[in-house]
Each structure stands twice: as C-alpha cells, then as structure tokens.
Amino acid sequence: MSQAVDMGQGKVSHVLGRLALPLMVSLFFQNLYAYADTVFVSWLGETPLAAISLVLPLTYLALSLAKGVAMGSVILMSFSRGAGDEAAAHKIAGSVFPLMMLFMALFSPLMLSSAGQAFYLALGADPDTAVQGTGFIFWLVASFFPMGYVMTVEALFTARGDTVTPMKAMLLGNIFNIMLAPIFIFVLGWGLTGAAAATFTCQCLSALYIGYRLRTLLGETLRWLPQAGSLKIWRQILKQGLFVTAAYLITPIALMLLNGILVRFGAVAVGAWNLMSRTEMMVMLPIMGLGNALATFTGFNLGRLDYDRVWQGLVFFLKVSWAVIIPASLLFFVFPQQTISLFRPTPELKLLGGIAMQASALSLLFMPLLSAVAGMSQGMKRPVYMMGQIFVYLVCLRVPLADWFAGHWGQEGIYWSHPTASALTAVLSLVLLRRLLQDCRKQVTKLSAES
C-alpha cells in the first residue's frame, strides 16, 4: 500500500510523524461526534445537557473495551511484522472482529427503555432527566456496533503502517454528523434522541467506507464468526489488551464517581464539568493519537531489536506533545469563559465553566508524561505500567481529592482537584518511564542473545 509507513526505516521524526498525524486526526474526529452532540444539545437547555453529561461515562466504557481489543491486536500484529512473522499477524487479524462484537453486545440491554431509565436514576439523575435520556441511550448503544467494526478495521490498517485510510473514514462520518445532527435535533424535532440517532447513522457510513477500503486495498473481509484456533488467539489478544482495557475502564468508572460528587451541587455543576471535559478532550486527542502511534512504533522496533529508535520515538513524542499542550493551556487559562462560549452557557454555567477551564489549563501541562507511559508500556507489552499509573491517578488521587476538596471548597474545589491529581501522578510517571526504558534495553539484550 502506498499509504503504509515503514516503521523500521528513515528518520524517526518523519516516520512517527507520518504514522501519528492521521491517528491524531482520526481520534479527533472519533470524539468530535460527542463534542458536536454536546454543543447542539447544550442549546436545548440545562436538563438535556445534564442527561448527555451523565451518560458520558457509558461512551467511555464502550470505547475502553473497544480500545483494549484494538490496541491489543495492533501491538501483537506490529511485533509479529517487525519480527518478520506475517503468518502470525494474519491469524491475529482474522480473529479480532468476533471478540470486538462480543464486548459491544454487553451494552445491548440498555436499549430497553426501563433499563435506560434505571441507569440514569442509579447515577442520581432526577426522573425528568432519566425520561429525556432513554432515547439518547438507545441510539448511543446502537452506534457501538458500527463503531466496533470501524475500530477493528482501523487496527488492521494501523498494524500495516496505514493510518490514512482510517482517518478518511472518520472524516466522512463526522462531516455527515455535523450536517445531520442539527437536522435530527431541531428540524425534525427529535431533540436529545436526534443527537444519538445522527451519530448512529454516521458511524454506519464510516463502517461502509472503511469496509469497502479493506476489500479494495487489502483484498480482505472481516470474519463475523470465530474460526478454528480463535480462542487461543483471543487469549493472546486479551493477555496484551486486558491491562489496556482495564486501564481505560478506570476512566469511566472514575467519571461516574466524580459525577456522583458533582451532582450534589446540581445540574449546573455537572454541566460545567462536562463542558470542561469535552473541551479538554479535544486538546488531548492529538496527544492520544500520537501515543497510539508511539505504541505501534515501539512494538515494531522492539520486534526489530532496535532500542535507539524506541528512545528517539519517546523523545519526539514528548517534544510534540508539549508543543501542542502549552499554547492550549495558555488559551484556557487566559480566556476560560470565551473558550466555552460555543456552548451558549447561562451566566452561572459560564462562570463555573470558566473556573473548570482554568483548572484544566494547569492539569494539561502534566499530561504528556502520563501519555508517554501509556504509549511506551503498550508498545513494550507492559500495559500493567499503564494500568497502575491510571489507577493511582483516578482511584487513589483524583476521586478522593475531589471528594475532600468538595468538602472544603465546594464545587469549585472539585475542579481544582484535577490539576492537583495530575501533578502528583506526573512524578510517578517519571519513575515509570525510567523503569520502562531500562526494561526495554534488557529485552533487546536478551532477545539479541537468543537470536
């Protein structure tokens, strides 16, 4: 494929940049679905905004499971190709999709109206919010299935060094989502439900496109049913992806707990946090995309026993990450209320949202170190480092600090617990990065001796 990148040859900055840029764009547009929905729904009022805010952890939960399966398979396929074992990479590629669909099917009971309302009520929502949110949950869960298909095919292309084709699929879906969402929400009068229905429609369009490219570029189709030996391959994928999944799962669980703390102060407090989270996520998406590229790049070059390229990849990642983060942090801190004006907030929501944005500005400065650990640990097949870091960050620091700060400084204290937890975790990240690099050198030395 002309769009594929040879991860073992050429200047590291050029190779990693070519691999990362489409991934960064893909992740940006993958999350633009939720961001665009939040913008349009915020125009409906505070109750619909609270409804979409409370269900945000559900979206992250599905993405966590899908990302674990996808990244587990990408790293295994990349390592196999770096070691020259195409047969093993092909077997892994043929077993990913059924496993992905099994995970997405876990959410299907929430498509029932009664289950959707129970979900909202369990999160502390009032009955009116729960009723308004059931239609949104139905179409949101329905969209998880085409999303899983897209992420599976994306993994197959990424492991071959082609990150451009998945990017095009995401662009297609989001262009249509931006056009369809306001039509479904306002013109057709579907309100909150229309936002998720538009997302489902556009995820299907992305799936159709990337499936077509899979056939035309690679001459392959996804296997819908498990094949002989799939269980063994699933164990290999899960052995690699289990910690990745667990690490990603910690985020939605922590968000649910944070929502439980914020809901004590009312819908406005929850909405302000959601506006900050969505805006912060849009800044973090390029870093996450670069981190995924770093994981793939590290896995491939570790398979080639090339420590120097692994080290150069890490240095490049940190330089580019801070180049993106620092200007965004300055914008958030100096112009916090203007940053969220797109959401047309009420005066109270604008005030609280501005405070949350300033807290986010400080937190973002530490994120490159956390993301570097995630990328390196996945590429080196050491995702336990990533899981341990996120567990400390969210479970041991962010949620307890939010609860403690809330007791002393109210809802504003919850927002400022965010950078406090990030700063403390950054210290741990430095220790973990040193350990990972030492481990990488040992792996290269051991494998070189064995070969």
N, C-alpha and C positions, 0 to 999 in steps of 0.2 A: 504493500500500500504506500502511495506517495506521501500520505499524511502521517505515516508512522515515524517515530523518532528512535534512532539507535542510541539507547541509553548508555552504552559502553564505550562510545567513541565521541571525540570532539570536545570542545571547551565546555566545562561543566556549567557555567552560567548560561551559555546558549542552549545546551541540551535541556537543562532543568527549566529554563525559561520557556522553551517551546512546548515542553511537556506540561508545564504548570499553567500557562496562560489560558488555554481552553478549559482546563479544570476549574480555574478560578471563575471564568465566565459561566461555566455550567452550574457551579454551586450558587453563584449569584442569582441566576435565573431560576434555579430549582427552588430557592427560598423567596424569590420575588412573587411567586404565587401567593404565599401567606402575607407578604408585605402589602401587595396590591389589595388583597381582600381586606386587610386591616384598615387601609386608607379609605376604601369605599364604605365599609361597614361603620367606621367612625362617623361618617356623615349621617348615619341613621339615628345616632343618639348614644347615650352612655350605657343603656341596658344591652343593646346588641353588641357594643364594644366589650362589655364585661363578659358576654356569652362567648365571644370568639377568643377572649383572653384566657378564660378558664379552660378552654379546650386545647389551648396551645400545647400543653404537655402531651396530649394524645398524639398530636402530629409528630412531636419529637420522639415519642415512644416508637411509633412506626418507623420513622427514619433511623432510629437507633438500631432496631432489629435488621432493617434492610442494609444499613451501612456495615454492620458486623459481617453479614453474609457476603456482601460485595467485596469489602476490603480483605476479608479472609481469603477469598478466592483469587483476588488480584495479586496479593503478596505471594501466594503459593505458585500461581502461574508465572509471575515475574521471576521468582527464584529459579523455577524449573527452566525457563527460557534462558536465563543468564548462565545456567549450568549446561545448556545445550540439550536438555531433555524435552523435546517437543511432544513426545508421546504422552508424558505425564501431564503436561499443560493441557493437551487436548482432552484427556479424560476428566480433568477437573472442570473444564469449560462445559462439558456435556452433562454435568450433574448439578449445576448451580440453581437453575430455574425452579425445579420442583421443591427444593428446600426453601427458596425465597417465597413461593406461594403458600407453603405450609405456615410460615410465620405471619404472612399478611392475613390469612384466614382466621387467625386468632382474634381479630378485631370485629369479625362479621356479626356477632351477637349484638353489638352496639347499634346496628342498623335498625333494630326494633325500637319503636317509639318509647315503650316503657323502660327499656334498658338505657336509652339515651337520657331520659329524664332522671332516672336513678343515678346515672353517672354525674350529672350536674348537681343534684341535691347532695350527693356524697362529698362534693368539693365545697359545699357551703353556699351554693347559689340559692337565690330566692325562687319560688315557684314560677314567677313570670319569666325570669331568665332561663329556667330549665325548659319551659314550654317553647320559647322562641328558639332555643338552641337545638332541638331534636332534629329538625330538617337539615340543619347545617351538619350535624354529626353523620346523618345517613349518607349524604353525598361525599363527605370527607372520607369516611371509611371506604366507600365505593372507589374513591380515587387511589386508595392504597394499592389496589391490584395492578392497574396500569403503571403506577409509579414503580412497583417492584419489578415489572417487566423491563421498564426503561433502565433501572439501575443494574439489572442483570446483564443486559446487552452492553451497557456502558462499561461494566467490569471486563467483559471480553475484549472490547476495543482498547481499553486503557492498558491491559496487560500486554498488548501488542505494540504499545507506544503510540497509539492513535487516540488522542483526546479531542481532536477537532470534530469528529462525527458526533459524539455525544453532545458537544457544545451546540451544534446546529439543531439537534433535537430539542434541547432546552429553549433555544431561541424561538423556535417555531411555536412551541406550546405557550410560552409567555406572551408573545406578540398577540396571539389569539385570546389569551386570558385577559389581557388589558382591554381588548375590544369587547369581549363578551361579558365580562363581569358587570360593568355598569348597565349593560342592556338587560341582563338577567335580574339584577338587583332593583333598578329604578324603572326601566321602560316596561318590562314585563310585570313588575311589582312583586317579585318573589322575595325581596328583602334579604335577610340573612341567609336563607336557604339558597338563594340565587348565587351567592358568592362561592359556595362549595360546589354547586352544580356546574358552574363555569370551570372551576378547577378540574373536576372530573372529565368534562368534555375535552379540555385542552391536554390533560395527561394522556387521554386516548389518542389524540392527534400526534403527540410526541412518540407514543408507543408504535403507532403505524409507521411513522417515518423511520425510526431507528431500526425497526424490524425489517423494513424494506432495504435499508443500507446494509444490514447484516447479511442478507441474502446476496445482494449485488456485489459488495466489496469482499466478503469473506466466503461466500458460497455456502453459508451455514444457516440453520434454523434452530431455535431453541427446542429442547426436548421437554414436553409437558409432563411426561411420566418418568419415574425413576427407571434406570437401566441396571443391568447386571453390574454389580460392584459399586452401586451408588452409595449404599450405606457406609462402606469403607471410606469413600471419598468425602461423604458428609462428615464423618468423624474427623477427617483431616482438616476440612474447612472450619468446622466448629472448634477444633483444637486451636487453630490460629485465630478464628474470629470470635470465639467465646468471650475472651477478655475484652476485645474491641467492643462487642455488643454490650457487655456488662458496663464498660466504661461509658458508653453512650447512654445506656439506660439510667445511669445515675443522674444525668442531667434532667430528664423529665420528672423523675421522682422528686428531685430536689425542688424543681419548679412547682410541683404540686404542693409541697410543704411550704414554700415561700408564698404561694397564693393563699394558703390557709392562714398564714400570718397577716398578709396584706388585707384579706377580706374582713378582718376585724375593724378596719378603718373605713370600709365602704367601697362602692364600685369605682369611685374616682381614684382611690389609691391603687387599686388593681389595674385600672386603665392606664394610669401614668407609668406604672412599671412596665406594662405591655408595650406602650409606645417607645419607651427607652430600649427594651429588649429587642424589639423588631428593628429599630434603627441601628443599635449596636451590632446586631447580627449581620446587617448589610455591610458593615465595615469589616467584620470578621470573616466574611465569606471568601474574599481573596486570600486571606491567610490560611483558611481551612483548605482551599483548593491547592495552594502551594504546599501545604502539609501533606495532602494526599499524593501530590507529585513526588515529594521528598520520600514518602514511604515506598512508592513504586520504584523510584530511582535507587534508593538504598537497598531494597531487596534484590534488584537486578545486579547491582555491582558487588553486593556481598556474595551472590552466587558466582561472580567472576573473581572473587577473592581480591578485590581492589579497594583497600582501606583508604587510600589517598582520595579517591573520587567520592567516597562516602563523607569524609571530613570536609572536602570542598563543597559538597552539596549542603551540608549543615550551615557552613559559614554564609553561603549565598542566601539560604533561607532566612537567616536572622537579619541580614542587611536589608533585604527586600521587605521583610515584614515590618521593620521599624520605619522604613521609608513610607509605607502606607499608613501605619498607625499614628505617627506623630502629627501629621497635618490634620487628620480626622479628630484627634484628641484636642488639638487647639481649637478647632471649629466648635466642637461640643462644649468646651469649657467657656469660650468667649461669647458664643451665640447660642446658648442652650434652648431658649424658648423659640427662637427663629427656626431652629433645626426641626422642631416638631410641628411647625405651623401648617405643614401639608395636611395634617390630620384634622384641621379645623377644631382645635380643642376649646372647651369652655374656659373662662378665666381661671377657675380653680384647677382644672386639669392642666392648663398651660403652666401655671405656677409650679405645681408638683412635678410635672413632666420635665421642666427646666432643671429642677434640683436633681432629679434622677439622671439627666443627661450630663450634668457636671460630675456626678459620681462616676458615671460610665467613662468619662474622659480620662480619669485617673486610672481606672481599672484596665483600660485598653493598653496602657503603656507596658503592662507586665505580661500581656497575652502571648507575645511571640515566644517567650521562654516556655510557657505551658504547651503551646502548639508544637514547638520543636521536639519536646519529649514525646508527644503523641506520634509525630511522623517518624522519628527515629526508632521508637520502640516497635511500631508496626512493621517497618521495613526489616528490622532485625529479628522478627518473630519473637519479640519480647513484650507483647502487649500488656503483660502484668504490670510493667512500669507505668504505662498509661492509665490503667485502671486504678492503681494505687494512688497516683497523683490526683486524679479526678475525685476519688473517694475522699481524700484528705481535703481537697478544695471545697467540695459541695457539702458533704455529710459532716465532716469534722469542723469545718470553719464557716462556710457561707450560711448554712441554715441556722446553726447555733448562734452565730454572731448576729444574724438578722433578728432572731427572737430576743436576744439580750439587748441589742440596740433599740428595738421597738419598745421595750420596757422602760428605757431611759429617755429616749428622744422621739418616740412616736414613729409615725410613718416615714418621716424624713430620715430617721436613724436607720431604717431598713435599707434605704437607698445607699447610705454611706457605708454600710457593712460590706457592700460589694467590692470596692477597691481595697478595703482592709484585708478581706479574704484573699484577693488576688495577689497582693504584695507578699503576704506570708507564704503563699503557695509558690511564688517565684523563687524564693530561697530554696525550697525543696527541689524545684526544677533544675537549678544549677547543680545540685548534688547528683540528681538522677542523670543529667546529661553527661557528667564526668564518668559515672558508672557505665553508661551505655557505650561511650567511646572506648573505655578500657575493655569492655566485653566484646566489642566489635573487633578490636585488634587481636584479642585472644582467639576469637572464632576464625579469623583469617589465617592466623598462625597454625591453628590446629588442622583446618581443612587443607592448607597448603602441604602440611607434613603428610597427611593421609593420601593426598593425590600424588 
